[in-house]
Structure formats: C-alpha cells, structure tokens
Amino acid sequence: MAGGVTDASAPVLSLRDAAFSYGGAPAIHGVSVDVHAGEAVALIGPNGSGKSTLLKGLLGLIPVTAGRFEAFGAVRSGLTSRQADAAARLSRRDIGYLPQSDELDPEFPITLEQVVMMGRYRALGFFRWPGRADRAAVTDALVTVGLSHRAKARFGELSGGQQQRGLLARALASGPRLLLLDEPFNGLDQANRDALVETLRLLKTRGVAVIVSTHDLELARDVCDIVLLLNAEQVACGRTADVLTLPNVQAAFGEVGVEVDEHTLVVPGHEGH
C-alpha cells in the first residue's frame, strides 16, 4: 500500500525544536522527534495541549515558525509562504489524515465504497474516472480496516465505529507513507477499538509511519513505539516504556488527576486541540 523511503534508515519525519503558530505566539513549541517507516508515535496531553495543532502543522495547514522540520527527506522550515504552500501540497500526497470530526453527512445517499474512493480524488484530479488501480486501492483499504463485506452498504447505515473505520479507509486509499490520526478512538465500542488497533499494527508491518493523538495510555503502550507528551510544548519524548512514567504524565497533565496501579496509568478522557 505505502511507498518505501529511499533510505530505510532516514526518518519519514523529523522535527528539531520546532514551533507552529496560527499567526501570533507559538501554539506549540520545542518539539523534537524522528519518525521512521513502520513506527507509531502517540501524541498525549491534556485538552488544549497542542496535539491537533501539531498534526495540522505537519499537514502544512499552519506554518512552522521556529526550528527545523523535514518530511520525506525535504526541508519544510525556513520557506516563503509560496514555497511552504507548494511543499505542503507535495507532502500531502504522501500523508493520510483522519481528523477528529468529519463533515460528511451520514444521511447523504452514498455507499461506503464511494466514501473510500474519495481518498483517490487527489490522484485522480477532476477529469479522470476511477480506473483499475483506483478500484484496487479502495478494495485494499476496505480489507485493511476489515470492512470489505460492507462495501456496498450506505455509509449512514453503518455504526459509528464502522463509519470511523470507513473514514480511515478513505485516508488509506491514497497509499500514504505517513498516517496522522486525531483522537480516532473517541467513542468507539470495544469491538471497533480492537479492530482499529489491529489495523494500526498491520499498517506498521507494511512500513507506514503513524502519528496518533490520543488520551488512551493503554493504547499507546500496546501499539506505539514512541510517546510525545505535550502541554503547549514538549514535556517528554522517547521510547514508550521510558516516557510513560507517572512523573512525566503528571508533568504533562498538571493538576489533572493521574491514577497508577501495578499495570496501568490512567487519566480522564480529553479531546485534543
């Protein structure tokens, strides 16, 4: 599904003391992380900590205002506005994105298969009908998320969890090398959560790099190789077992209560911003 990087040892994404801003003071700063093919990174922090902001910055939707930002071997920092826009367009060909909320109307008469085909539109352009390769990519994406048997179902008739997995399939249909997920597990029942976890594990074996914003520490430990703790700036970043400690989580969440038992760190649920 995903194209490989030329140098297997080179990171798909690299940030060094990076800051992103909506135009005023940095919304998030001091971020340093390398993400390689087949690795998953968990972004963890309280409400308003900058998780969604960082994802938007990686997409090129808001500018990097300090530090160094490289994606797919090309520098994305220190560019003019026009250069940054062009670089973002090129990068997004290799990036799949699942936002926290989607504007797709569940009442609109469209099948799951048609929704997933939307992920091919960037490659199709306005003047070409889907071909064999496009249909194969859609089929593969549906198989990957475990919904090939619902391909012809009307999207609005699917459960909320199935819709979320369908939107993930849409993000996968373009064959991204980097997948950005913003709180994808919010509101999922256990069956759909487990299915999504297995999908992420499968994508990692295919060499896709994944960055997932989440408040689920158990998920981070089960699926993610790296954890980046945020609270408007980087609090800690490194291998999951090293970073998910009680002092680090408390430093990121401040006054929010953190419970710890023999096996699990638990924080109350938060929506990312």
Residue pairs with C-beta under 8 A, 6 or more apart in sequence:
1 137
1 140
1 141
1 144
1 172
1 175
1 203
1 206
1 208
2 37
2 175
2 176
2 177
2 203
2 206
2 207
2 208
3 94
3 175
3 177
4 37
4 177
4 207
5 12
5 37
5 72
5 73
5 177
6 73
7 73
8 37
9 36
10 36
10 73
11 34
11 35
11 36
11 70
12 35
12 36
12 37
12 71
12 72
12 177
12 178
12 209
13 33
13 34
13 35
13 58
13 70
13 71
13 72
13 178
13 209
13 211
14 33
14 34
14 35
14 68
14 69
14 70
14 71
15 31
15 32
15 33
15 34
15 67
15 68
15 69
15 70
16 32
16 67
16 68
16 69
17 29
17 30
17 31
17 32
17 66
17 67
17 68
18 29
18 30
18 31
18 32
18 57
18 64
18 66
18 67
18 68
18 69
18 77
19 26
19 28
19 29
19 30
19 31
19 64
19 65
19 66
19 67
20 26
20 27
20 28
20 29
20 53
20 54
20 56
20 57
20 62
20 63
20 64
20 65
21 27
21 62
21 63
21 65
22 53
22 62
26 65
26 66
27 50
27 53
27 62
27 232
28 49
28 50
28 53
28 54
28 57
28 230
28 232
28 233
29 66
29 67
29 232
29 233
30 67
30 233
30 234
31 54
31 67
31 228
31 230
31 233
31 234
31 237
32 67
32 234
32 237
33 41
33 226
33 228
33 237
35 41
35 178
35 209
35 211
35 226
36 209
37 177
37 207
37 208
37 209
38 204
38 205
38 206
38 207
38 208
38 209
39 204
39 209
39 210
39 225
39 226
40 200
40 204
40 209
40 210
40 211
40 212
40 223
40 224
40 225
40 226
41 209
41 210
41 211
41 212
41 224
41 225
41 226
41 227
41 228
42 212
42 213
42 214
42 219
42 220
42 223
42 224
42 226
42 227
42 228
42 240
43 51
43 54
43 55
43 211
43 212
43 213
43 214
43 228
43 230
43 272
44 51
44 214
44 215
44 217
44 220
44 227
44 228
44 229
44 230
44 249
44 252
45 51
45 229
45 230
45 231
45 235
45 252
45 253
45 270
45 272
46 231
46 252
46 253
46 254
46 256
46 270
47 270
47 271
47 272
47 273
48 232
48 273
49 230
49 231
49 232
49 252
49 272
49 273
50 230
50 231
50 232
50 233
50 273
51 182
51 183
51 213
51 230
51 272
51 273
52 100
52 182
52 213
52 272
52 273
53 62
53 273
54 213
54 230
55 97
55 180
55 182
55 211
55 213
56 62
57 63
57 64
57 69
58 71
58 95
58 178
58 180
58 211
59 88
59 91
59 92
59 95
59 97
59 180
60 76
60 84
60 85
60 87
60 88
60 89
60 91
60 92
61 88
63 81
63 84
64 76
64 77
67 77
68 75
68 77
69 75
69 76
69 77
70 76
70 77
71 87
71 91
71 94
71 178
72 91
72 94
72 177
72 178
74 87
74 90
74 91
76 84
76 87
76 88
76 91
79 87
92 122
93 122
93 123
93 174
94 176
94 177
94 178
95 176
95 177
95 178
95 179
95 180
96 119
96 171
96 172
96 174
96 176
96 178
96 179
96 180
97 171
97 179
97 180
97 181
97 182
98 164
98 167
98 168
98 171
98 179
98 180
98 181
98 182
98 184
99 182
100 182
100 183
100 186
100 271
100 272
102 167
104 115
104 155
104 167
105 156
106 155
106 156
106 163
107 156
108 155
108 156
109 154
110 154
110 155
111 151
111 152
111 153
111 154
111 155
112 142
112 147
112 150
112 151
112 152
112 153
112 154
112 155
112 158
112 162
112 166
112 169
113 138
113 142
113 151
113 152
114 155
115 155
115 166
115 167
115 169
115 170
116 138
116 141
116 142
116 166
116 169
116 170
116 173
117 130
117 134
117 138
117 173
118 170
118 173
119 137
119 138
119 141
119 169
119 170
119 171
119 172
119 173
119 174
120 130
120 134
120 137
120 138
120 173
120 174
122 174
123 134
123 174
124 130
124 134
130 138
137 173
137 174
137 175
138 169
138 173
139 148
139 151
140 172
141 169
141 170
141 172
141 173
142 148
142 150
142 151
142 169
144 169
144 172
144 199
144 202
144 203
145 165
145 166
145 168
145 169
145 172
145 195
145 196
145 199
146 165
146 195
146 198
146 199
147 162
147 165
147 166
147 169
150 158
150 162
150 166
155 163
155 166
158 166
159 189
159 192
160 187
160 188
161 187
161 188
161 189
161 191
161 192
161 193
161 195
162 192
164 184
164 188
164 192
164 196
165 192
165 195
165 196
165 199
168 181
168 184
168 196
168 199
171 179
172 179
172 203
176 208
177 207
177 208
177 209
178 208
178 209
178 210
178 211
179 203
179 208
179 209
179 210
179 211
180 211
180 212
181 210
181 211
181 212
181 213
182 213
182 272
183 213
183 214
183 215
183 271
183 272
184 196
184 212
184 214
185 193
185 196
185 214
185 216
185 219
186 269
186 271
188 196
197 219
197 222
197 223
200 210
200 212
200 223
201 223
203 210
204 210
204 223
210 224
212 219
212 223
212 224
213 272
214 220
214 272
215 267
215 268
215 269
215 270
215 272
217 244
217 249
217 264
217 265
217 266
217 267
218 264
220 227
220 240
220 244
221 240
221 241
221 244
224 240
225 239
225 240
226 237
226 238
226 239
226 240
226 243
227 236
227 237
227 238
227 239
227 240
227 243
227 244
228 234
228 236
228 237
228 243
229 235
229 236
229 237
229 243
229 248
229 249
229 251
229 252
230 252
231 251
231 252
231 253
231 254
235 248
235 251
235 252
236 243
236 248
236 251
236 252
237 243
244 265
246 258
246 260
246 265
249 258
249 265
249 267
250 258
253 267
256 267
256 268
257 267
257 268
258 265
258 266
258 267
259 265
259 266
259 267
260 266
